[in-house]
């Protein structure tokens, strides 16, 4: 639980400065759980094959198609 408290403070601080952030890390370490716990509404994961292929084939189109905060 210490990990979530430490990282959640960092993510909340980053969100106070930036409209978008990137949470990266190894698989199965809690990135999605962290984002969902903090209530990040526009969380996108590239584990979804459709998201991954769309982002790979047309990165600009993928970004512009996302719901804006």
PDB file with SEQRES, HELIX, SHEET and CRYST1 records, atoms N, CA, C and O in Angstrom:
SEQRES   1 A   69  UNK UNK UNK UNK UNK UNK UNK UNK UNK UNK UNK UNK UNK          
SEQRES   2 A   69  UNK UNK UNK UNK UNK UNK UNK UNK UNK UNK UNK UNK UNK          
SEQRES   3 A   69  UNK UNK UNK UNK UNK UNK UNK UNK UNK UNK UNK UNK UNK          
SEQRES   4 A   69  UNK UNK UNK UNK UNK UNK UNK UNK UNK UNK UNK UNK UNK          
SEQRES   5 A   69  UNK UNK UNK UNK UNK UNK UNK UNK UNK UNK UNK UNK UNK          
SEQRES   6 A   69  UNK UNK UNK UNK                                              
HELIX    1 AA1 UNK A    2  UNK A   17  1                                  16    
HELIX    2 AA2 UNK A   31  UNK A   37  1                                   7    
HELIX    3 AA3 UNK A   49  UNK A   57  1                                   9    
HELIX    4 AA4 UNK A   59  UNK A   65  1                                   7    
CRYST1    1.000    1.000    1.000  90.00  90.00  90.00 P 1           1          
ATOM      1  N   UNK A   1       0.813  -1.190   0.000  1.00  0.00           N  
ATOM      2  CA  UNK A   1       0.000   0.000   0.000  1.00  0.00           C  
ATOM      3  C   UNK A   1       0.861   1.259   0.000  1.00  0.00           C  
ATOM      4  O   UNK A   1       0.413   2.308  -0.464  1.00  0.00           O  
ATOM      5  N   UNK A   2       2.070   1.176   0.505  1.00  0.00           N  
ATOM      6  CA  UNK A   2       2.978   2.323   0.510  1.00  0.00           C  
ATOM      7  C   UNK A   2       3.200   2.839  -0.905  1.00  0.00           C  
ATOM      8  O   UNK A   2       3.249   4.049  -1.122  1.00  0.00           O  
ATOM      9  N   UNK A   3       3.335   1.927  -1.875  1.00  0.00           N  
ATOM     10  CA  UNK A   3       3.557   2.312  -3.272  1.00  0.00           C  
ATOM     11  C   UNK A   3       2.441   3.229  -3.760  1.00  0.00           C  
ATOM     12  O   UNK A   3       2.713   4.265  -4.367  1.00  0.00           O  
ATOM     13  N   UNK A   4       1.193   2.859  -3.501  1.00  0.00           N  
ATOM     14  CA  UNK A   4       0.062   3.648  -3.985  1.00  0.00           C  
ATOM     15  C   UNK A   4       0.042   5.033  -3.356  1.00  0.00           C  
ATOM     16  O   UNK A   4      -0.241   6.017  -4.039  1.00  0.00           O  
ATOM     17  N   UNK A   5       0.338   5.123  -2.068  1.00  0.00           N  
ATOM     18  CA  UNK A   5       0.342   6.434  -1.412  1.00  0.00           C  
ATOM     19  C   UNK A   5       1.433   7.321  -1.994  1.00  0.00           C  
ATOM     20  O   UNK A   5       1.196   8.501  -2.254  1.00  0.00           O  
ATOM     21  N   UNK A   6       2.608   6.777  -2.198  1.00  0.00           N  
ATOM     22  CA  UNK A   6       3.722   7.556  -2.741  1.00  0.00           C  
ATOM     23  C   UNK A   6       3.430   7.991  -4.177  1.00  0.00           C  
ATOM     24  O   UNK A   6       3.579   9.165  -4.518  1.00  0.00           O  
ATOM     25  N   UNK A   7       3.021   7.058  -5.000  1.00  0.00           N  
ATOM     26  CA  UNK A   7       2.770   7.372  -6.405  1.00  0.00           C  
ATOM     27  C   UNK A   7       1.537   8.238  -6.587  1.00  0.00           C  
ATOM     28  O   UNK A   7       1.521   9.093  -7.472  1.00  0.00           O  
ATOM     29  N   UNK A   8       0.517   8.047  -5.789  1.00  0.00           N  
ATOM     30  CA  UNK A   8      -0.692   8.852  -5.956  1.00  0.00           C  
ATOM     31  C   UNK A   8      -0.395  10.322  -5.687  1.00  0.00           C  
ATOM     32  O   UNK A   8      -0.950  11.194  -6.356  1.00  0.00           O  
ATOM     33  N   UNK A   9       0.464  10.607  -4.727  1.00  0.00           N  
ATOM     34  CA  UNK A   9       0.842  12.000  -4.466  1.00  0.00           C  
ATOM     35  C   UNK A   9       1.573  12.581  -5.678  1.00  0.00           C  
ATOM     36  O   UNK A   9       1.325  13.725  -6.059  1.00  0.00           O  
ATOM     37  N   UNK A  10       2.456  11.814  -6.275  1.00  0.00           N  
ATOM     38  CA  UNK A  10       3.202  12.283  -7.441  1.00  0.00           C  
ATOM     39  C   UNK A  10       2.273  12.522  -8.634  1.00  0.00           C  
ATOM     40  O   UNK A  10       2.400  13.525  -9.336  1.00  0.00           O  
ATOM     41  N   UNK A  11       1.346  11.603  -8.854  1.00  0.00           N  
ATOM     42  CA  UNK A  11       0.411  11.734  -9.974  1.00  0.00           C  
ATOM     43  C   UNK A  11      -0.501  12.935  -9.754  1.00  0.00           C  
ATOM     44  O   UNK A  11      -0.718  13.718 -10.679  1.00  0.00           O  
ATOM     45  N   UNK A  12      -1.035  13.093  -8.556  1.00  0.00           N  
ATOM     46  CA  UNK A  12      -1.902  14.235  -8.265  1.00  0.00           C  
ATOM     47  C   UNK A  12      -1.150  15.553  -8.452  1.00  0.00           C  
ATOM     48  O   UNK A  12      -1.711  16.515  -8.978  1.00  0.00           O  
ATOM     49  N   UNK A  13       0.104  15.606  -8.028  1.00  0.00           N  
ATOM     50  CA  UNK A  13       0.901  16.818  -8.205  1.00  0.00           C  
ATOM     51  C   UNK A  13       1.121  17.094  -9.695  1.00  0.00           C  
ATOM     52  O   UNK A  13       0.995  18.236 -10.138  1.00  0.00           O  
ATOM     53  N   UNK A  14       1.449  16.058 -10.463  1.00  0.00           N  
ATOM     54  CA  UNK A  14       1.659  16.229 -11.907  1.00  0.00           C  
ATOM     55  C   UNK A  14       0.380  16.722 -12.579  1.00  0.00           C  
ATOM     56  O   UNK A  14       0.432  17.579 -13.461  1.00  0.00           O  
ATOM     57  N   UNK A  15      -0.769  16.182 -12.164  1.00  0.00           N  
ATOM     58  CA  UNK A  15      -2.043  16.599 -12.757  1.00  0.00           C  
ATOM     59  C   UNK A  15      -2.407  18.041 -12.404  1.00  0.00           C  
ATOM     60  O   UNK A  15      -3.188  18.674 -13.115  1.00  0.00           O  
ATOM     61  N   UNK A  16      -1.853  18.557 -11.326  1.00  0.00           N  
ATOM     62  CA  UNK A  16      -2.126  19.951 -10.982  1.00  0.00           C  
ATOM     63  C   UNK A  16      -1.356  20.909 -11.894  1.00  0.00           C  
ATOM     64  O   UNK A  16      -1.703  22.086 -11.995  1.00  0.00           O  
ATOM     65  N   UNK A  17      -0.310  20.405 -12.558  1.00  0.00           N  
ATOM     66  CA  UNK A  17       0.488  21.227 -13.465  1.00  0.00           C  
ATOM     67  C   UNK A  17       0.193  20.951 -14.935  1.00  0.00           C  
ATOM     68  O   UNK A  17       0.270  21.859 -15.762  1.00  0.00           O  
ATOM     69  N   UNK A  18      -0.143  19.711 -15.266  1.00  0.00           N  
ATOM     70  CA  UNK A  18      -0.290  19.294 -16.657  1.00  0.00           C  
ATOM     71  C   UNK A  18      -1.678  18.711 -16.905  1.00  0.00           C  
ATOM     72  O   UNK A  18      -2.225  18.036 -16.033  1.00  0.00           O  
ATOM     73  N   UNK A  19      -2.262  18.962 -18.095  1.00  0.00           N  
ATOM     74  CA  UNK A  19      -3.581  18.411 -18.394  1.00  0.00           C  
ATOM     75  C   UNK A  19      -3.543  16.923 -18.733  1.00  0.00           C  
ATOM     76  O   UNK A  19      -4.572  16.248 -18.690  1.00  0.00           O  
ATOM     77  N   UNK A  20      -2.356  16.410 -19.073  1.00  0.00           N  
ATOM     78  CA  UNK A  20      -2.218  14.995 -19.416  1.00  0.00           C  
ATOM     79  C   UNK A  20      -0.905  14.477 -18.847  1.00  0.00           C  
ATOM     80  O   UNK A  20       0.090  15.200 -18.798  1.00  0.00           O  
ATOM     81  N   UNK A  21      -0.912  13.235 -18.424  1.00  0.00           N  
ATOM     82  CA  UNK A  21       0.305  12.597 -17.926  1.00  0.00           C  
ATOM     83  C   UNK A  21       0.411  11.200 -18.514  1.00  0.00           C  
ATOM     84  O   UNK A  21      -0.571  10.645 -19.008  1.00  0.00           O  
ATOM     85  N   UNK A  22       1.597  10.645 -18.456  1.00  0.00           N  
ATOM     86  CA  UNK A  22       1.850   9.284 -18.922  1.00  0.00           C  
ATOM     87  C   UNK A  22       2.307   8.459 -17.730  1.00  0.00           C  
ATOM     88  O   UNK A  22       3.273   8.812 -17.053  1.00  0.00           O  
ATOM     89  N   UNK A  23       1.617   7.376 -17.481  1.00  0.00           N  
ATOM     90  CA  UNK A  23       2.009   6.450 -16.411  1.00  0.00           C  
ATOM     91  C   UNK A  23       2.588   5.223 -17.099  1.00  0.00           C  
ATOM     92  O   UNK A  23       1.867   4.499 -17.786  1.00  0.00           O  
ATOM     93  N   UNK A  24       3.871   4.983 -16.922  1.00  0.00           N  
ATOM     94  CA  UNK A  24       4.511   3.844 -17.557  1.00  0.00           C  
ATOM     95  C   UNK A  24       5.093   2.903 -16.515  1.00  0.00           C  
ATOM     96  O   UNK A  24       5.287   3.274 -15.358  1.00  0.00           O  
ATOM     97  N   UNK A  25       5.362   1.701 -16.940  1.00  0.00           N  
ATOM     98  CA  UNK A  25       5.983   0.729 -16.048  1.00  0.00           C  
ATOM     99  C   UNK A  25       5.787  -0.666 -16.590  1.00  0.00           C  
ATOM    100  O   UNK A  25       5.116  -0.872 -17.601  1.00  0.00           O  
ATOM    101  N   UNK A  26       6.374  -1.605 -15.914  1.00  0.00           N  
ATOM    102  CA  UNK A  26       6.267  -3.011 -16.303  1.00  0.00           C  
ATOM    103  C   UNK A  26       4.816  -3.472 -16.202  1.00  0.00           C  
ATOM    104  O   UNK A  26       3.986  -2.834 -15.554  1.00  0.00           O  
ATOM    105  N   UNK A  27       4.537  -4.576 -16.846  1.00  0.00           N  
ATOM    106  CA  UNK A  27       3.192  -5.138 -16.783  1.00  0.00           C  
ATOM    107  C   UNK A  27       2.867  -5.601 -15.369  1.00  0.00           C  
ATOM    108  O   UNK A  27       3.731  -6.067 -14.626  1.00  0.00           O  
ATOM    109  N   UNK A  28       1.597  -5.458 -15.025  1.00  0.00           N  
ATOM    110  CA  UNK A  28       1.064  -5.998 -13.779  1.00  0.00           C  
ATOM    111  C   UNK A  28       1.659  -5.363 -12.513  1.00  0.00           C  
ATOM    112  O   UNK A  28       1.829  -6.044 -11.501  1.00  0.00           O  
ATOM    113  N   UNK A  29       1.977  -4.053 -12.569  1.00  0.00           N  
ATOM    114  CA  UNK A  29       2.525  -3.405 -11.375  1.00  0.00           C  
ATOM    115  C   UNK A  29       1.558  -2.416 -10.731  1.00  0.00           C  
ATOM    116  O   UNK A  29       1.872  -1.829  -9.696  1.00  0.00           O  
ATOM    117  N   UNK A  30       0.373  -2.225 -11.339  1.00  0.00           N  
ATOM    118  CA  UNK A  30      -0.640  -1.382 -10.716  1.00  0.00           C  
ATOM    119  C   UNK A  30      -0.888  -0.048 -11.381  1.00  0.00           C  
ATOM    120  O   UNK A  30      -1.470   0.836 -10.753  1.00  0.00           O  
ATOM    121  N   UNK A  31      -0.476   0.138 -12.614  1.00  0.00           N  
ATOM    122  CA  UNK A  31      -0.695   1.417 -13.310  1.00  0.00           C  
ATOM    123  C   UNK A  31      -2.180   1.701 -13.482  1.00  0.00           C  
ATOM    124  O   UNK A  31      -2.642   2.800 -13.174  1.00  0.00           O  
ATOM    125  N   UNK A  32      -2.921   0.730 -13.965  1.00  0.00           N  
ATOM    126  CA  UNK A  32      -4.364   0.913 -14.165  1.00  0.00           C  
ATOM    127  C   UNK A  32      -5.068   1.111 -12.837  1.00  0.00           C  
ATOM    128  O   UNK A  32      -5.941   1.971 -12.719  1.00  0.00           O  
ATOM    129  N   UNK A  33      -4.703   0.336 -11.852  1.00  0.00           N  
ATOM    130  CA  UNK A  33      -5.310   0.460 -10.527  1.00  0.00           C  
ATOM    131  C   UNK A  33      -5.056   1.842  -9.943  1.00  0.00           C  
ATOM    132  O   UNK A  33      -5.955   2.447  -9.358  1.00  0.00           O  
ATOM    133  N   UNK A  34      -3.840   2.342 -10.100  1.00  0.00           N  
ATOM    134  CA  UNK A  34      -3.504   3.675  -9.612  1.00  0.00           C  
ATOM    135  C   UNK A  34      -4.370   4.726 -10.289  1.00  0.00           C  
ATOM    136  O   UNK A  34      -4.944   5.580  -9.613  1.00  0.00           O  
ATOM    137  N   UNK A  35      -4.471   4.677 -11.598  1.00  0.00           N  
ATOM    138  CA  UNK A  35      -5.270   5.659 -12.339  1.00  0.00           C  
ATOM    139  C   UNK A  35      -6.742   5.581 -11.940  1.00  0.00           C  
ATOM    140  O   UNK A  35      -7.380   6.612 -11.727  1.00  0.00           O  
ATOM    141  N   UNK A  36      -7.275   4.390 -11.839  1.00  0.00           N  
ATOM    142  CA  UNK A  36      -8.687   4.219 -11.480  1.00  0.00           C  
ATOM    143  C   UNK A  36      -8.949   4.666 -10.044  1.00  0.00           C  
ATOM    144  O   UNK A  36      -9.986   5.262  -9.756  1.00  0.00           O  
ATOM    145  N   UNK A  37      -8.004   4.377  -9.140  1.00  0.00           N  
ATOM    146  CA  UNK A  37      -8.146   4.775  -7.742  1.00  0.00           C  
ATOM    147  C   UNK A  37      -8.205   6.287  -7.607  1.00  0.00           C  
ATOM    148  O   UNK A  37      -8.932   6.816  -6.766  1.00  0.00           O  
ATOM    149  N   UNK A  38      -7.432   6.985  -8.446  1.00  0.00           N  
ATOM    150  CA  UNK A  38      -7.411   8.448  -8.408  1.00  0.00           C  
ATOM    151  C   UNK A  38      -8.567   9.060  -9.190  1.00  0.00           C  
ATOM    152  O   UNK A  38      -8.737  10.279  -9.186  1.00  0.00           O  
ATOM    153  N   UNK A  39      -9.353   8.239  -9.853  1.00  0.00           N  
ATOM    154  CA  UNK A  39     -10.514   8.736 -10.583  1.00  0.00           C  
ATOM    155  C   UNK A  39     -10.166   9.439 -11.873  1.00  0.00           C  
ATOM    156  O   UNK A  39     -10.888  10.338 -12.304  1.00  0.00           O  
ATOM    157  N   UNK A  40      -9.072   9.046 -12.495  1.00  0.00           N  
ATOM    158  CA  UNK A  40      -8.689   9.643 -13.771  1.00  0.00           C  
ATOM    159  C   UNK A  40      -9.672   9.150 -14.824  1.00  0.00           C  
ATOM    160  O   UNK A  40      -9.724   7.960 -15.132  1.00  0.00           O  
ATOM    161  N   UNK A  41     -10.449  10.077 -15.370  1.00  0.00           N  
ATOM    162  CA  UNK A  41     -11.555   9.719 -16.263  1.00  0.00           C  
ATOM    163  C   UNK A  41     -11.099   9.295 -17.653  1.00  0.00           C  
ATOM    164  O   UNK A  41     -11.693   8.390 -18.239  1.00  0.00           O  
ATOM    165  N   UNK A  42     -10.081   9.911 -18.183  1.00  0.00           N  
ATOM    166  CA  UNK A  42      -9.658   9.645 -19.560  1.00  0.00           C  
ATOM    167  C   UNK A  42      -8.476   8.690 -19.611  1.00  0.00           C  
ATOM    168  O   UNK A  42      -7.540   8.907 -20.380  1.00  0.00           O  
ATOM    169  N   UNK A  43      -8.504   7.650 -18.812  1.00  0.00           N  
ATOM    170  CA  UNK A  43      -7.402   6.700 -18.775  1.00  0.00           C  
ATOM    171  C   UNK A  43      -7.490   5.769 -19.986  1.00  0.00           C  
ATOM    172  O   UNK A  43      -8.511   5.118 -20.206  1.00  0.00           O  
ATOM    173  N   UNK A  44      -6.413   5.716 -20.763  1.00  0.00           N  
ATOM    174  CA  UNK A  44      -6.344   4.845 -21.939  1.00  0.00           C  
ATOM    175  C   UNK A  44      -5.200   3.866 -21.734  1.00  0.00           C  
ATOM    176  O   UNK A  44      -4.101   4.262 -21.348  1.00  0.00           O  
ATOM    177  N   UNK A  45      -5.455   2.596 -21.989  1.00  0.00           N  
ATOM    178  CA  UNK A  45      -4.395   1.602 -21.921  1.00  0.00           C  
ATOM    179  C   UNK A  45      -4.172   1.017 -23.306  1.00  0.00           C  
ATOM    180  O   UNK A  45      -5.121   0.718 -24.031  1.00  0.00           O  
ATOM    181  N   UNK A  46      -2.916   0.860 -23.658  1.00  0.00           N  
ATOM    182  CA  UNK A  46      -2.601   0.269 -24.959  1.00  0.00           C  
ATOM    183  C   UNK A  46      -2.591  -1.260 -24.896  1.00  0.00           C  
ATOM    184  O   UNK A  46      -2.199  -1.918 -25.859  1.00  0.00           O  
ATOM    185  N   UNK A  47      -3.022  -1.826 -23.759  1.00  0.00           N  
ATOM    186  CA  UNK A  47      -3.238  -3.273 -23.693  1.00  0.00           C  
ATOM    187  C   UNK A  47      -4.426  -3.659 -24.559  1.00  0.00           C  
ATOM    188  O   UNK A  47      -4.515  -4.792 -25.031  1.00  0.00           O  
ATOM    189  N   UNK A  48      -5.339  -2.716 -24.768  1.00  0.00           N  
ATOM    190  CA  UNK A  48      -6.468  -2.926 -25.663  1.00  0.00           C  
ATOM    191  C   UNK A  48      -5.910  -2.942 -27.086  1.00  0.00           C  
ATOM    192  O   UNK A  48      -5.344  -1.946 -27.535  1.00  0.00           O  
ATOM    193  N   UNK A  49      -6.058  -4.044 -27.790  1.00  0.00           N  
ATOM    194  CA  UNK A  49      -5.460  -4.214 -29.118  1.00  0.00           C  
ATOM    195  C   UNK A  49      -5.931  -3.147 -30.099  1.00  0.00           C  
ATOM    196  O   UNK A  49      -5.134  -2.660 -30.901  1.00  0.00           O  
ATOM    197  N   UNK A  50      -7.200  -2.776 -30.053  1.00  0.00           N  
ATOM    198  CA  UNK A  50      -7.700  -1.735 -30.956  1.00  0.00           C  
ATOM    199  C   UNK A  50      -7.019  -0.392 -30.693  1.00  0.00           C  
ATOM    200  O   UNK A  50      -6.643   0.311 -31.631  1.00  0.00           O  
ATOM    201  N   UNK A  51      -6.863  -0.038 -29.413  1.00  0.00           N  
ATOM    202  CA  UNK A  51      -6.164   1.210 -29.074  1.00  0.00           C  
ATOM    203  C   UNK A  51      -4.713   1.145 -29.558  1.00  0.00           C  
ATOM    204  O   UNK A  51      -4.200   2.099 -30.142  1.00  0.00           O  
ATOM    205  N   UNK A  52      -4.071   0.025 -29.310  1.00  0.00           N  
ATOM    206  CA  UNK A  52      -2.667  -0.129 -29.692  1.00  0.00           C  
ATOM    207  C   UNK A  52      -2.482   0.014 -31.203  1.00  0.00           C  
ATOM    208  O   UNK A  52      -1.603   0.748 -31.656  1.00  0.00           O  
ATOM    209  N   UNK A  53      -3.306  -0.682 -31.975  1.00  0.00           N  
ATOM    210  CA  UNK A  53      -3.180  -0.620 -33.434  1.00  0.00           C  
ATOM    211  C   UNK A  53      -3.501   0.774 -33.964  1.00  0.00           C  
ATOM    212  O   UNK A  53      -2.829   1.268 -34.869  1.00  0.00           O  
ATOM    213  N   UNK A  54      -4.514   1.399 -33.408  1.00  0.00           N  
ATOM    214  CA  UNK A  54      -4.865   2.748 -33.830  1.00  0.00           C  
ATOM    215  C   UNK A  54      -3.734   3.726 -33.528  1.00  0.00           C  
ATOM    216  O   UNK A  54      -3.382   4.551 -34.371  1.00  0.00           O  
ATOM    217  N   UNK A  55      -3.172   3.636 -32.339  1.00  0.00           N  
ATOM    218  CA  UNK A  55      -2.074   4.523 -31.955  1.00  0.00           C  
ATOM    219  C   UNK A  55      -0.820   4.247 -32.783  1.00  0.00           C  
ATOM    220  O   UNK A  55      -0.082   5.174 -33.116  1.00  0.00           O  
ATOM    221  N   UNK A  56      -0.577   2.994 -33.114  1.00  0.00           N  
ATOM    222  CA  UNK A  56       0.605   2.636 -33.909  1.00  0.00           C  
ATOM    223  C   UNK A  56       0.471   3.092 -35.356  1.00  0.00           C  
ATOM    224  O   UNK A  56       1.427   3.599 -35.942  1.00  0.00           O  
ATOM    225  N   UNK A  57      -0.708   2.912 -35.926  1.00  0.00           N  
ATOM    226  CA  UNK A  57      -0.912   3.225 -37.340  1.00  0.00           C  
ATOM    227  C   UNK A  57      -1.102   4.710 -37.619  1.00  0.00           C  
ATOM    228  O   UNK A  57      -0.684   5.204 -38.666  1.00  0.00           O  
ATOM    229  N   UNK A  58      -1.729   5.423 -36.691  1.00  0.00           N  
ATOM    230  CA  UNK A  58      -2.002   6.849 -36.898  1.00  0.00           C  
ATOM    231  C   UNK A  58      -1.950   7.571 -35.552  1.00  0.00           C  
ATOM    232  O   UNK A  58      -2.995   7.887 -34.984  1.00  0.00           O  
ATOM    233  N   UNK A  59      -0.750   7.834 -35.035  1.00  0.00           N  
ATOM    234  CA  UNK A  59      -0.634   8.441 -33.699  1.00  0.00           C  
ATOM    235  C   UNK A  59      -1.362   9.777 -33.563  1.00  0.00           C  
ATOM    236  O   UNK A  59      -2.022  10.021 -32.552  1.00  0.00           O  
ATOM    237  N   UNK A  60      -1.249  10.630 -34.558  1.00  0.00           N  
ATOM    238  CA  UNK A  60      -1.902  11.938 -34.473  1.00  0.00           C  
ATOM    239  C   UNK A  60      -3.419  11.778 -34.500  1.00  0.00           C  
ATOM    240  O   UNK A  60      -4.129  12.422 -33.728  1.00  0.00           O  
ATOM    241  N   UNK A  61      -3.908  10.930 -35.378  1.00  0.00           N  
ATOM    242  CA  UNK A  61      -5.339  10.662 -35.432  1.00  0.00           C  
ATOM    243  C   UNK A  61      -5.850  10.058 -34.137  1.00  0.00           C  
ATOM    244  O   UNK A  61      -6.943  10.394 -33.681  1.00  0.00           O  
ATOM    245  N   UNK A  62      -5.071   9.173 -33.544  1.00  0.00           N  
ATOM    246  CA  UNK A  62      -5.454   8.550 -32.280  1.00  0.00           C  
ATOM    247  C   UNK A  62      -5.595   9.603 -31.189  1.00  0.00           C  
ATOM    248  O   UNK A  62      -6.593   9.622 -30.468  1.00  0.00           O  
ATOM    249  N   UNK A  63      -4.614  10.469 -31.066  1.00  0.00           N  
ATOM    250  CA  UNK A  63      -4.639  11.512 -30.034  1.00  0.00           C  
ATOM    251  C   UNK A  63      -5.802  12.476 -30.262  1.00  0.00           C  
ATOM    252  O   UNK A  63      -6.501  12.839 -29.316  1.00  0.00           O  
ATOM    253  N   UNK A  64      -6.013  12.892 -31.507  1.00  0.00           N  
ATOM    254  CA  UNK A  64      -7.092  13.843 -31.759  1.00  0.00           C  
ATOM    255  C   UNK A  64      -8.476  13.230 -31.570  1.00  0.00           C  
ATOM    256  O   UNK A  64      -9.447  13.950 -31.338  1.00  0.00           O  
ATOM    257  N   UNK A  65      -8.573  11.896 -31.667  1.00  0.00           N  
ATOM    258  CA  UNK A  65      -9.871  11.252 -31.483  1.00  0.00           C  
ATOM    259  C   UNK A  65     -10.252  11.053 -30.011  1.00  0.00           C  
ATOM    260  O   UNK A  65     -11.401  10.728 -29.711  1.00  0.00           O  
ATOM    261  N   UNK A  66      -9.308  11.244 -29.105  1.00  0.00           N  
ATOM    262  CA  UNK A  66      -9.593  11.045 -27.683  1.00  0.00           C  
ATOM    263  C   UNK A  66     -10.495  12.135 -27.138  1.00  0.00           C  
ATOM    264  O   UNK A  66     -10.447  13.283 -27.580  1.00  0.00           O  
ATOM    265  N   UNK A  67     -11.316  11.759 -26.174  1.00  0.00           N  
ATOM    266  CA  UNK A  67     -12.179  12.715 -25.488  1.00  0.00           C  
ATOM    267  C   UNK A  67     -11.290  13.687 -24.706  1.00  0.00           C  
ATOM    268  O   UNK A  67     -10.408  13.265 -23.959  1.00  0.00           O  
ATOM    269  N   UNK A  68     -11.523  14.962 -24.879  1.00  0.00           N  
ATOM    270  CA  UNK A  68     -10.707  15.977 -24.214  1.00  0.00           C  
ATOM    271  C   UNK A  68     -11.229  16.240 -22.813  1.00  0.00           C  
ATOM    272  O   UNK A  68     -12.435  16.181 -22.573  1.00  0.00           O  
ATOM    273  N   UNK A  69     -10.315  16.532 -21.881  1.00  0.00           N  
ATOM    274  CA  UNK A  69     -10.752  16.820 -20.495  1.00  0.00           C  
ATOM    275  C   UNK A  69     -11.489  18.145 -20.414  1.00  0.00           C  
ATOM    276  O   UNK A  69     -11.925  18.543 -19.334  1.00  0.00           O  
TER     277      UNK A  69                                                      
END                                                                             
